[in-house]
Amino acid sequence: DPTFGVGTTSFTINSGGALFQVGPDVNSNLQVNIGVRSVVASRLGNNAVGFLSQIQTGGPFSLIKNEAGQAQKIVDEALNQISRLRGRLGAFEKNTLDTNVNQLGITMENLMSAESVIRDADFATETSNLTRNQILVNAGTSVLALAQQTPQSILSLLG
């Protein structure tokens, strides 16, 4: 399908990462792996400020315990982690996947152009052969017409 993937490079990553085939041959030199950390609440944040899951009611940084300042630091760190991850994924999509999609589009266009040239070349050859054969048929018909006229001309001269 020549329209597959045209204008779309969206992708979803599950289970910690993804492996992308970015070349024509399946081998490790033509594959790109991107790892993605878990973004569940218990992992967003860090040991220094705390984790997002610790802000919940009953947690060590619950807002009920007047820990709004620490909760804000945790939320800021979680937002920074998500922003960095989104930046990495966006850069990967833009610089790796989009580049490959564009290259594949150019390759497909070149292949279609080459196929067209081959078809046109065959059509031109066959048209040339048809014209040649038509000329040979017309020449043969003319020779036969002349061959029939020659005996009649001789008889008319004798008669």
N, C-alpha and C positions, 0 to 999 in steps of 0.2 A: 504494500500500500504506500504510494509515494507521499501521502499526506501524513503518515504516522509520525508523530512527534514534532511536526512543524509548528514552531512557535510555543512549544510547551517543554519545559525542562523541570517541572515540579517532581519532587521525589519525597518519599517518607522513609525514615530510618527507624527501625525497631531493634531491640536487643543489643544495644551497645555499639553499633557501627554498621558499616556497609562496605562491600567490595564492588568496585565498578570496573567493567571491562572497557578500556578506552582505546583499544587498537584493533586491527583486523584479525590478529591471531590470538588464540587463547594461550597465553603464557604469563608468568609472573611479572615480566618486564613491562607488560601492557595493561597492568591492573593497578588501580589506585584504591587504597583502603583508607577510610576515614572513621576514626573512633569517636564515640559520643558517650560522655559520662551520663550516669543516671541523673534525672532531674526530679526525682521524688523528694518530697518535703524533708525527709530525714537525711538527705544528702546535700541539700542546698544550704550554703553557709560554710562555716569552717570551725575548727576546734578553738580558734582564738576568740571569735565573737559568739559562737553558738550556731545551732542549726534551726532552720525554719520550723521544723516540727516541734521545737521546744517553746514556741510562742503560744501554743494552744493552752486552753484553760487547764490549770493543774500542772502545767509545765514550769520549768525553772524561770522562764522569762515571760510568764503570763502577764497580760495587761492588768489583770486584777491585782497583781502584786506590785503595781506601780513600777513596772520595768519597761516603760515606753521607750526610754532612751536606748536601752540594749536591744529591744525589739526592732527599733528603727535601724540600728546597725546591722542586725541580722537580715532584715528585709533588703537593705541596700546591698549587702554582700550577695544575697540570692539574685537580686536584679542584675548585678555586675556579672555574675557567673552566667546567667541566661543570655545577657547581651553579648558576652564574649563567644558563647557557643553559637548564637545566631550569626554573629559576624564570621566565625570560622566556616559555618555551613554556607552562608551567602557567598563568601569568597570562593569556596570550593565549587559551588554551583556556577558562579560567574566565570571563574578562570579555568576550570577544568571541564565541567559538563557542557556549558554553553559553547566553549571552543570546539569540543568534539562534535556536538550536534551541528554546529555551523560547518565544520569540515566534512562531516558525513553528507550534509545537504549539497555541498559543492561537489563531492565525489559522485553523488547520485545524479546531479545535473550533468556532469561530464560524461558519465556512462550513458545517459539518455541521449546526449548529443552525439556520442560515438556511434550508438546504435542507429541513430537517424542518418549519419554519414554513410554507414555500411548499407543501410536499406536504399538510400539515394544512389549510391554507387552501383548496386545491383540493378536498380531500375534503369539507370543510364546505360549500363552494359546491354541489358536486354532490349532496350529501345534501339540502340545502335545495331544490334544483331537483326532485329526485325526490319529496320530500314535497309540494311545490306541485302537481306533475303528478298525484299520486295523489288529492289533494283535488279537483282539477278533474275527474278521471274519476268520482269518487264523486258529485260535484255533478251532472254530466251524466247519470249513471245515475238519480239521484233525479228529475231534471226529466223524463226519459223515462217513468219509472214514474208520475209525476203526470199527464203528458199522456195516458197510456193510461187512467187511472182516471177522468178527467173525462168522456169520452163515455159510459162505462158508468154513471156516476152520473146523468147526464141521462136516459138510457134507463130507468133504474130508477125515476126520478121520474115519467116519462111513463107507464110501464107499469102 
